[in-house]
Amino acid sequence: RGDVGAVKAATDAGAAAAKRVGELVSVHVIPRPHSDVEMILPQNTKGGFGGKSGGK
């Protein structure tokens, strides 16, 4: 969520880090997602891997 350029830079950095420690399967930025997409995205704002359970 945020400026597309900033999100792209963050995903590029994350992808590079993932490649260094293991296998990167996929990276995809949705530039203008439908507003309903927000309802299914994790609300974890502290970083890490979210999901419905908020696991890290």
N, CA, C, O and CB atoms as a CASP TS submission, in Angstrom:
PFRMAT TS
TARGET T0000
AUTHOR 0000-0000-0000
METHOD Language model
MODEL 1
PARENT N/A
ATOM      1  N   ARG     1       0.847  -1.168   0.000  1.00  0.00           N
ATOM      2  CA  ARG     1       0.000   0.000   0.000  1.00  0.00           C
ATOM      3  C   ARG     1       0.887   1.223   0.000  1.00  0.00           C
ATOM      4  O   ARG     1       1.799   1.339   0.818  1.00  0.00           O
ATOM      5  CB  ARG     1      -0.961   0.002   1.207  1.00  0.00           C
ATOM      6  N   GLY     2       0.625   2.116  -0.898  1.00  0.00           N
ATOM      7  CA  GLY     2       1.414   3.337  -0.959  1.00  0.00           C
ATOM      8  C   GLY     2       1.746   3.704  -2.383  1.00  0.00           C
ATOM      9  O   GLY     2       1.195   3.143  -3.331  1.00  0.00           O
ATOM     10  N   ASP     3       2.650   4.649  -2.525  1.00  0.00           N
ATOM     11  CA  ASP     3       3.108   5.104  -3.829  1.00  0.00           C
ATOM     12  C   ASP     3       3.688   3.926  -4.608  1.00  0.00           C
ATOM     13  O   ASP     3       4.485   3.155  -4.073  1.00  0.00           O
ATOM     14  CB  ASP     3       4.157   6.232  -3.679  1.00  0.00           C
ATOM     15  N   VAL     4       3.288   3.791  -5.868  1.00  0.00           N
ATOM     16  CA  VAL     4       3.712   2.639  -6.672  1.00  0.00           C
ATOM     17  C   VAL     4       5.234   2.548  -6.754  1.00  0.00           C
ATOM     18  O   VAL     4       5.791   1.455  -6.652  1.00  0.00           O
ATOM     19  CB  VAL     4       3.116   2.728  -8.083  1.00  0.00           C
ATOM     20  N   GLY     5       5.901   3.664  -6.936  1.00  0.00           N
ATOM     21  CA  GLY     5       7.361   3.652  -7.013  1.00  0.00           C
ATOM     22  C   GLY     5       8.012   3.180  -5.723  1.00  0.00           C
ATOM     23  O   GLY     5       8.978   2.417  -5.747  1.00  0.00           O
ATOM     24  N   ALA     6       7.477   3.637  -4.598  1.00  0.00           N
ATOM     25  CA  ALA     6       8.014   3.230  -3.299  1.00  0.00           C
ATOM     26  C   ALA     6       7.745   1.753  -3.036  1.00  0.00           C
ATOM     27  O   ALA     6       8.601   1.042  -2.509  1.00  0.00           O
ATOM     28  CB  ALA     6       7.408   4.083  -2.177  1.00  0.00           C
ATOM     29  N   VAL     7       6.564   1.301  -3.404  1.00  0.00           N
ATOM     30  CA  VAL     7       6.227  -0.113  -3.217  1.00  0.00           C
ATOM     31  C   VAL     7       7.111  -0.981  -4.102  1.00  0.00           C
ATOM     32  O   VAL     7       7.583  -2.031  -3.667  1.00  0.00           O
ATOM     33  CB  VAL     7       4.734  -0.370  -3.530  1.00  0.00           C
ATOM     34  N   LYS     8       7.339  -0.550  -5.341  1.00  0.00           N
ATOM     35  CA  LYS     8       8.203  -1.297  -6.262  1.00  0.00           C
ATOM     36  C   LYS     8       9.625  -1.376  -5.712  1.00  0.00           C
ATOM     37  O   LYS     8      10.254  -2.433  -5.765  1.00  0.00           O
ATOM     38  CB  LYS     8       8.206  -0.639  -7.660  1.00  0.00           C
ATOM     39  N   ALA     9      10.129  -0.269  -5.190  1.00  0.00           N
ATOM     40  CA  ALA     9      11.478  -0.271  -4.612  1.00  0.00           C
ATOM     41  C   ALA     9      11.554  -1.223  -3.420  1.00  0.00           C
ATOM     42  O   ALA     9      12.540  -1.942  -3.256  1.00  0.00           O
ATOM     43  CB  ALA     9      11.883   1.154  -4.179  1.00  0.00           C
ATOM     44  N   ALA    10      10.517  -1.224  -2.597  1.00  0.00           N
ATOM     45  CA  ALA    10      10.497  -2.117  -1.434  1.00  0.00           C
ATOM     46  C   ALA    10      10.436  -3.580  -1.856  1.00  0.00           C
ATOM     47  O   ALA    10      11.116  -4.422  -1.270  1.00  0.00           O
ATOM     48  CB  ALA    10       9.307  -1.787  -0.529  1.00  0.00           C
ATOM     49  N   THR    11       9.627  -3.891  -2.869  1.00  0.00           N
ATOM     50  CA  THR    11       9.539  -5.285  -3.314  1.00  0.00           C
ATOM     51  C   THR    11      10.834  -5.719  -3.993  1.00  0.00           C
ATOM     52  O   THR    11      11.240  -6.874  -3.867  1.00  0.00           O
ATOM     53  CB  THR    11       8.350  -5.471  -4.274  1.00  0.00           C
ATOM     54  N   ASP    12      11.481  -4.812  -4.707  1.00  0.00           N
ATOM     55  CA  ASP    12      12.777  -5.143  -5.317  1.00  0.00           C
ATOM     56  C   ASP    12      13.817  -5.455  -4.244  1.00  0.00           C
ATOM     57  O   ASP    12      14.586  -6.407  -4.376  1.00  0.00           O
ATOM     58  CB  ASP    12      13.269  -3.981  -6.210  1.00  0.00           C
ATOM     59  N   ALA    13      13.838  -4.652  -3.184  1.00  0.00           N
ATOM     60  CA  ALA    13      14.782  -4.896  -2.089  1.00  0.00           C
ATOM     61  C   ALA    13      14.469  -6.219  -1.394  1.00  0.00           C
ATOM     62  O   ALA    13      15.376  -6.984  -1.067  1.00  0.00           O
ATOM     63  CB  ALA    13      14.741  -3.737  -1.070  1.00  0.00           C
ATOM     64  N   GLY    14      13.195  -6.481  -1.172  1.00  0.00           N
ATOM     65  CA  GLY    14      12.799  -7.744  -0.550  1.00  0.00           C
ATOM     66  C   GLY    14      13.141  -8.935  -1.417  1.00  0.00           C
ATOM     67  O   GLY    14      13.574  -9.972  -0.915  1.00  0.00           O
ATOM     68  N   ALA    15      12.946  -8.789  -2.725  1.00  0.00           N
ATOM     69  CA  ALA    15      13.270  -9.873  -3.656  1.00  0.00           C
ATOM     70  C   ALA    15      14.770 -10.156  -3.650  1.00  0.00           C
ATOM     71  O   ALA    15      15.185 -11.315  -3.660  1.00  0.00           O
ATOM     72  CB  ALA    15      12.799  -9.522  -5.083  1.00  0.00           C
ATOM     73  N   ALA    16      15.578  -9.107  -3.633  1.00  0.00           N
ATOM     74  CA  ALA    16      17.032  -9.293  -3.603  1.00  0.00           C
ATOM     75  C   ALA    16      17.455 -10.006  -2.318  1.00  0.00           C
ATOM     76  O   ALA    16      18.310 -10.892  -2.349  1.00  0.00           O
ATOM     77  CB  ALA    16      17.754  -7.932  -3.722  1.00  0.00           C
ATOM     78  N   ALA    17      16.860  -9.621  -1.197  1.00  0.00           N
ATOM     79  CA  ALA    17      17.179 -10.268   0.081  1.00  0.00           C
ATOM     80  C   ALA    17      16.748 -11.731   0.069  1.00  0.00           C
ATOM     81  O   ALA    17      17.475 -12.596   0.557  1.00  0.00           O
ATOM     82  CB  ALA    17      16.499  -9.525   1.249  1.00  0.00           C
ATOM     83  N   ALA    18      15.577 -12.011  -0.483  1.00  0.00           N
ATOM     84  CA  ALA    18      15.082 -13.392  -0.547  1.00  0.00           C
ATOM     85  C   ALA    18      15.990 -14.260  -1.416  1.00  0.00           C
ATOM     86  O   ALA    18      16.244 -15.419  -1.087  1.00  0.00           O
ATOM     87  CB  ALA    18      13.642 -13.423  -1.096  1.00  0.00           C
ATOM     88  N   LYS    19      16.476 -13.707  -2.516  1.00  0.00           N
ATOM     89  CA  LYS    19      17.376 -14.459  -3.397  1.00  0.00           C
ATOM     90  C   LYS    19      18.686 -14.805  -2.692  1.00  0.00           C
ATOM     91  O   LYS    19      19.272 -15.857  -2.945  1.00  0.00           O
ATOM     92  CB  LYS    19      17.665 -13.657  -4.670  1.00  0.00           C
ATOM     93  N   ARG    20      19.142 -13.915  -1.808  1.00  0.00           N
ATOM     94  CA  ARG    20      20.400 -14.165  -1.093  1.00  0.00           C
ATOM     95  C   ARG    20      20.274 -15.302  -0.085  1.00  0.00           C
ATOM     96  O   ARG    20      21.247 -16.015   0.163  1.00  0.00           O
ATOM     97  CB  ARG    20      20.855 -12.901  -0.380  1.00  0.00           C
ATOM     98  N   VAL    21      19.095 -15.481   0.496  1.00  0.00           N
ATOM     99  CA  VAL    21      18.942 -16.491   1.545  1.00  0.00           C
ATOM    100  C   VAL    21      18.205 -17.744   1.095  1.00  0.00           C
ATOM    101  O   VAL    21      18.145 -18.724   1.838  1.00  0.00           O
ATOM    102  CB  VAL    21      18.223 -15.896   2.706  1.00  0.00           C
ATOM    103  N   GLY    22      17.650 -17.727  -0.098  1.00  0.00           N
ATOM    104  CA  GLY    22      16.905 -18.900  -0.560  1.00  0.00           C
ATOM    105  C   GLY    22      16.345 -18.684  -1.946  1.00  0.00           C
ATOM    106  O   GLY    22      16.927 -17.978  -2.769  1.00  0.00           O
ATOM    107  N   GLU    23      15.223 -19.293  -2.186  1.00  0.00           N
ATOM    108  CA  GLU    23      14.598 -19.254  -3.502  1.00  0.00           C
ATOM    109  C   GLU    23      13.467 -18.238  -3.522  1.00  0.00           C
ATOM    110  O   GLU    23      12.613 -18.232  -2.635  1.00  0.00           O
ATOM    111  CB  GLU    23      14.075 -20.641  -3.893  1.00  0.00           C
ATOM    112  N   LEU    24      13.464 -17.383  -4.533  1.00  0.00           N
ATOM    113  CA  LEU    24      12.385 -16.422  -4.735  1.00  0.00           C
ATOM    114  C   LEU    24      11.432 -17.001  -5.760  1.00  0.00           C
ATOM    115  O   LEU    24      11.844 -17.341  -6.869  1.00  0.00           O
ATOM    116  CB  LEU    24      12.931 -15.030  -5.192  1.00  0.00           C
ATOM    117  N   VAL    25      10.173 -17.115  -5.405  1.00  0.00           N
ATOM    118  CA  VAL    25       9.192 -17.713  -6.304  1.00  0.00           C
ATOM    119  C   VAL    25       8.519 -16.660  -7.161  1.00  0.00           C
ATOM    120  O   VAL    25       8.376 -16.852  -8.369  1.00  0.00           O
ATOM    121  CB  VAL    25       8.148 -18.486  -5.515  1.00  0.00           C
ATOM    122  N   SER    26       8.098 -15.546  -6.563  1.00  0.00           N
ATOM    123  CA  SER    26       7.345 -14.565  -7.329  1.00  0.00           C
ATOM    124  C   SER    26       7.313 -13.213  -6.624  1.00  0.00           C
ATOM    125  O   SER    26       7.328 -13.137  -5.396  1.00  0.00           O
ATOM    126  CB  SER    26       5.928 -15.063  -7.570  1.00  0.00           C
ATOM    127  N   VAL    27       7.268 -12.155  -7.419  1.00  0.00           N
ATOM    128  CA  VAL    27       7.064 -10.795  -6.925  1.00  0.00           C
ATOM    129  C   VAL    27       6.085 -10.130  -7.876  1.00  0.00           C
ATOM    130  O   VAL    27       6.246 -10.203  -9.094  1.00  0.00           O
ATOM    131  CB  VAL    27       8.423  -9.987  -6.826  1.00  0.00           C
ATOM    132  N   HIS    28       5.074  -9.484  -7.320  1.00  0.00           N
ATOM    133  CA  HIS    28       4.099  -8.807  -8.174  1.00  0.00           C
ATOM    134  C   HIS    28       3.527  -7.605  -7.436  1.00  0.00           C
ATOM    135  O   HIS    28       3.086  -7.724  -6.293  1.00  0.00           O
ATOM    136  CB  HIS    28       2.965  -9.776  -8.600  1.00  0.00           C
ATOM    137  N   VAL    29       3.536  -6.452  -8.089  1.00  0.00           N
ATOM    138  CA  VAL    29       2.941  -5.235  -7.534  1.00  0.00           C
ATOM    139  C   VAL    29       1.662  -4.957  -8.306  1.00  0.00           C
ATOM    140  O   VAL    29       1.668  -4.907  -9.536  1.00  0.00           O
ATOM    141  CB  VAL    29       3.932  -4.013  -7.612  1.00  0.00           C
ATOM    142  N   ILE    30       0.564  -4.775  -7.578  1.00  0.00           N
ATOM    143  CA  ILE    30      -0.710  -4.406  -8.204  1.00  0.00           C
ATOM    144  C   ILE    30      -0.815  -2.887  -8.077  1.00  0.00           C
ATOM    145  O   ILE    30      -1.077  -2.390  -6.982  1.00  0.00           O
ATOM    146  CB  ILE    30      -1.959  -5.151  -7.524  1.00  0.00           C
ATOM    147  N   PRO    31      -0.617  -2.126  -9.175  1.00  0.00           N
ATOM    148  CA  PRO    31      -0.543  -0.671  -9.086  1.00  0.00           C
ATOM    149  C   PRO    31      -1.822   0.005  -8.590  1.00  0.00           C
ATOM    150  O   PRO    31      -1.755   0.928  -7.778  1.00  0.00           O
ATOM    151  CB  PRO    31      -0.195  -0.123 -10.418  1.00  0.00           C
ATOM    152  N   ARG    32      -2.957  -0.432  -9.056  1.00  0.00           N
ATOM    153  CA  ARG    32      -4.217   0.185  -8.658  1.00  0.00           C
ATOM    154  C   ARG    32      -5.245  -0.900  -8.370  1.00  0.00           C
ATOM    155  O   ARG    32      -6.145  -1.133  -9.177  1.00  0.00           O
ATOM    156  CB  ARG    32      -4.732   1.149  -9.752  1.00  0.00           C
ATOM    157  N   PRO    33      -5.118  -1.567  -7.220  1.00  0.00           N
ATOM    158  CA  PRO    33      -6.045  -2.662  -6.921  1.00  0.00           C
ATOM    159  C   PRO    33      -7.460  -2.145  -6.664  1.00  0.00           C
ATOM    160  O   PRO    33      -7.652  -0.999  -6.258  1.00  0.00           O
ATOM    161  CB  PRO    33      -5.552  -3.456  -5.707  1.00  0.00           C
ATOM    162  N   HIS    34      -8.430  -2.996  -6.902  1.00  0.00           N
ATOM    163  CA  HIS    34      -9.824  -2.681  -6.595  1.00  0.00           C
ATOM    164  C   HIS    34      -9.929  -2.401  -5.102  1.00  0.00           C
ATOM    165  O   HIS    34      -9.208  -3.010  -4.312  1.00  0.00           O
ATOM    166  CB  HIS    34     -10.784  -3.847  -7.021  1.00  0.00           C
ATOM    167  N   SER    35     -10.798  -1.507  -4.707  1.00  0.00           N
ATOM    168  CA  SER    35     -10.917  -1.134  -3.292  1.00  0.00           C
ATOM    169  C   SER    35     -11.282  -2.315  -2.397  1.00  0.00           C
ATOM    170  O   SER    35     -10.933  -2.312  -1.217  1.00  0.00           O
ATOM    171  CB  SER    35     -11.955  -0.045  -3.132  1.00  0.00           C
ATOM    172  N   ASP    36     -11.971  -3.317  -2.921  1.00  0.00           N
ATOM    173  CA  ASP    36     -12.343  -4.485  -2.118  1.00  0.00           C
ATOM    174  C   ASP    36     -11.143  -5.355  -1.753  1.00  0.00           C
ATOM    175  O   ASP    36     -11.225  -6.163  -0.828  1.00  0.00           O
ATOM    176  CB  ASP    36     -13.363  -5.319  -2.865  1.00  0.00           C
ATOM    177  N   VAL    37     -10.028  -5.198  -2.471  1.00  0.00           N
ATOM    178  CA  VAL    37      -8.834  -5.990  -2.176  1.00  0.00           C
ATOM    179  C   VAL    37      -8.342  -5.683  -0.761  1.00  0.00           C
ATOM    180  O   VAL    37      -7.817  -6.568  -0.085  1.00  0.00           O
ATOM    181  CB  VAL    37      -7.716  -5.706  -3.214  1.00  0.00           C
ATOM    182  N   GLU    38      -8.504  -4.451  -0.311  1.00  0.00           N
ATOM    183  CA  GLU    38      -8.080  -4.061   1.037  1.00  0.00           C
ATOM    184  C   GLU    38      -8.704  -4.944   2.113  1.00  0.00           C
ATOM    185  O   GLU    38      -8.087  -5.185   3.150  1.00  0.00           O
ATOM    186  CB  GLU    38      -8.441  -2.606   1.299  1.00  0.00           C
ATOM    187  N   MET    39      -9.911  -5.424   1.877  1.00  0.00           N
ATOM    188  CA  MET    39     -10.613  -6.227   2.880  1.00  0.00           C
ATOM    189  C   MET    39      -9.930  -7.568   3.134  1.00  0.00           C
ATOM    190  O   MET    39     -10.079  -8.128   4.219  1.00  0.00           O
ATOM    191  CB  MET    39     -12.046  -6.461   2.444  1.00  0.00           C
ATOM    192  N   ILE    40      -9.182  -8.101   2.157  1.00  0.00           N
ATOM    193  CA  ILE    40      -8.565  -9.414   2.333  1.00  0.00           C
ATOM    194  C   ILE    40      -7.075  -9.346   2.652  1.00  0.00           C
ATOM    195  O   ILE    40      -6.460 -10.371   2.943  1.00  0.00           O
ATOM    196  CB  ILE    40      -8.770 -10.236   1.097  1.00  0.00           C
ATOM    197  N   LEU    41      -6.485  -8.144   2.599  1.00  0.00           N
ATOM    198  CA  LEU    41      -5.062  -8.001   2.889  1.00  0.00           C
ATOM    199  C   LEU    41      -4.819  -7.959   4.390  1.00  0.00           C
ATOM    200  O   LEU    41      -5.662  -7.471   5.143  1.00  0.00           O
ATOM    201  CB  LEU    41      -4.503  -6.740   2.228  1.00  0.00           C
ATOM    202  N   PRO    42      -3.667  -8.470   4.830  1.00  0.00           N
ATOM    203  CA  PRO    42      -3.349  -8.424   6.258  1.00  0.00           C
ATOM    204  C   PRO    42      -3.225  -6.978   6.735  1.00  0.00           C
ATOM    205  O   PRO    42      -2.805  -6.108   5.972  1.00  0.00           O
ATOM    206  CB  PRO    42      -2.046  -9.195   6.548  1.00  0.00           C
ATOM    207  N   GLN    43      -3.579  -6.725   7.959  1.00  0.00           N
ATOM    208  CA  GLN    43      -3.523  -5.384   8.533  1.00  0.00           C
ATOM    209  C   GLN    43      -2.292  -5.183   9.410  1.00  0.00           C
ATOM    210  O   GLN    43      -2.193  -4.170  10.104  1.00  0.00           O
ATOM    211  CB  GLN    43      -4.775  -5.113   9.339  1.00  0.00           C
ATOM    212  N   ASN    44      -1.352  -6.129   9.394  1.00  0.00           N
ATOM    213  CA  ASN    44      -0.138  -6.058  10.196  1.00  0.00           C
ATOM    214  C   ASN    44       0.726  -4.903   9.701  1.00  0.00           C
ATOM    215  O   ASN    44       1.204  -4.945   8.567  1.00  0.00           O
ATOM    216  CB  ASN    44       0.646  -7.396  10.139  1.00  0.00           C
ATOM    217  N   THR    45       0.938  -3.869  10.522  1.00  0.00           N
ATOM    218  CA  THR    45       1.736  -2.716  10.105  1.00  0.00           C
ATOM    219  C   THR    45       3.156  -2.755  10.655  1.00  0.00           C
ATOM    220  O   THR    45       3.929  -1.826  10.419  1.00  0.00           O
ATOM    221  CB  THR    45       1.062  -1.440  10.543  1.00  0.00           C
ATOM    222  N   LYS    46       3.517  -3.809  11.384  1.00  0.00           N
ATOM    223  CA  LYS    46       4.848  -3.906  11.983  1.00  0.00           C
ATOM    224  C   LYS    46       5.830  -4.651  11.093  1.00  0.00           C
ATOM    225  O   LYS    46       6.952  -4.925  11.521  1.00  0.00           O
ATOM    226  CB  LYS    46       4.762  -4.590  13.326  1.00  0.00           C
ATOM    227  N   GLY    47       5.440  -4.987   9.869  1.00  0.00           N
ATOM    228  CA  GLY    47       6.322  -5.719   8.976  1.00  0.00           C
ATOM    229  C   GLY    47       6.195  -7.206   9.187  1.00  0.00           C
ATOM    230  O   GLY    47       5.400  -7.654  10.014  1.00  0.00           O
ATOM    231  N   GLY    48       6.959  -7.967   8.458  1.00  0.00           N
ATOM    232  CA  GLY    48       6.878  -9.421   8.570  1.00  0.00           C
ATOM    233  C   GLY    48       5.745  -9.962   7.730  1.00  0.00           C
ATOM    234  O   GLY    48       5.045  -9.215   7.047  1.00  0.00           O
ATOM    235  N   PHE    49       5.577 -11.262   7.789  1.00  0.00           N
ATOM    236  CA  PHE    49       4.539 -11.920   7.005  1.00  0.00           C
ATOM    237  C   PHE    49       3.249 -11.904   7.791  1.00  0.00           C
ATOM    238  O   PHE    49       3.208 -12.357   8.935  1.00  0.00           O
ATOM    239  CB  PHE    49       4.941 -13.367   6.640  1.00  0.00           C
ATOM    240  N   GLY    50       2.197 -11.388   7.188  1.00  0.00           N
ATOM    241  CA  GLY    50       0.911 -11.276   7.870  1.00  0.00           C
ATOM    242  C   GLY    50       0.015 -12.445   7.580  1.00  0.00           C
ATOM    243  O   GLY    50       0.411 -13.597   7.757  1.00  0.00           O
ATOM    244  N   GLY    51      -1.177 -12.166   7.139  1.00  0.00           N
ATOM    245  CA  GLY    51      -2.177 -13.194   6.911  1.00  0.00           C
ATOM    246  C   GLY    51      -3.310 -13.018   7.894  1.00  0.00           C
ATOM    247  O   GLY    51      -3.238 -12.175   8.788  1.00  0.00           O
ATOM    248  N   LYS    52      -4.352 -13.804   7.736  1.00  0.00           N
ATOM    249  CA  LYS    52      -5.518 -13.678   8.607  1.00  0.00           C
ATOM    250  C   LYS    52      -5.159 -13.848  10.078  1.00  0.00           C
ATOM    251  O   LYS    52      -5.714 -13.161  10.936  1.00  0.00           O
ATOM    252  CB  LYS    52      -6.571 -14.696   8.218  1.00  0.00           C
ATOM    253  N   SER    53      -4.224 -14.768  10.379  1.00  0.00           N
ATOM    254  CA  SER    53      -3.872 -15.019  11.774  1.00  0.00           C
ATOM    255  C   SER    53      -2.857 -14.012  12.310  1.00  0.00           C
ATOM    256  O   SER    53      -2.608 -13.962  13.514  1.00  0.00           O
ATOM    257  CB  SER    53      -3.322 -16.421  11.920  1.00  0.00           C
ATOM    258  N   GLY    54      -2.267 -13.203  11.411  1.00  0.00           N
ATOM    259  CA  GLY    54      -1.265 -12.230  11.835  1.00  0.00           C
ATOM    260  C   GLY    54       0.053 -12.855  12.234  1.00  0.00           C
ATOM    261  O   GLY    54       0.840 -12.236  12.950  1.00  0.00           O
ATOM    262  N   GLY    55       0.312 -14.088  11.778  1.00  0.00           N
ATOM    263  CA  GLY    55       1.550 -14.784  12.126  1.00  0.00           C
ATOM    264  C   GLY    55       2.764 -14.105  11.558  1.00  0.00           C
ATOM    265  O   GLY    55       2.686 -13.375  10.570  1.00  0.00           O
ATOM    266  N   LYS    56       3.908 -14.357  12.204  1.00  0.00           N
ATOM    267  CA  LYS    56       5.150 -13.721  11.743  1.00  0.00           C
ATOM    268  C   LYS    56       6.179 -14.762  11.432  1.00  0.00           C
ATOM    269  O   LYS    56       7.294 -14.428  11.029  1.00  0.00           O
ATOM    270  CB  LYS    56       5.695 -12.745  12.785  1.00  0.00           C
TER
END
